[in-house]
């Protein structure tokens, strides 16, 4: 199964949700791979201490074999990651190429879940191209940060079928407004996550 994670703009927590979703699935014994597909502004691999000179961009231009860029996270046994690699001059073109299709096909044969951390849809169109390969799309809103005008935008996206099977994740709900339960994962940098209810005003 392939799951894409996206958001409207930077800072809403899509990379955080991607990582925690991948970790949650991997600790159940499922084989999971996490793709750092924000080729323009990658943050994921550095955030968990993975440094690599090669990655997805190198594979998509035919410089390296796929197996060479699949790296273990060293945190959870069944969780691997493919870093983005060097920032290319033509990420949209690479994502729409045949190599992208080959990569996803190979990974779905090897892993139970492929989690794709995509660029924000409010900034570039890459996520729309990537979503063609996805069974589900998690669309991240951040409490107190996302402008409520983006709620109209996600409705337009849904109605136009630019993204299919979309689920909205509300990230960063304050503890004082929660129902009293939450969960979090620590990887040496102390992330936590709370689920709760909030009122919509100027911001979600």
Secondary structure, 3 states (H helix, E strand, C coil): CEEEEEECCCCCCHHHHHHHHHHHHHCCCCCEEEEECCCCCCCHHHHCCCCCCCCHHHHHCCCCCHHHHEEECCCCCCEEEECCCCCCCCHHHHHCCHHHHHHHHHHHHHCCEEEEECCCCCCCCHHHHHHHHCCEEEEEEECCCCECHHHHHHHHHHHHCCCCCEEEEEECCCHHHEEEEEECCCCCCCCCEEEECCCCCCEC
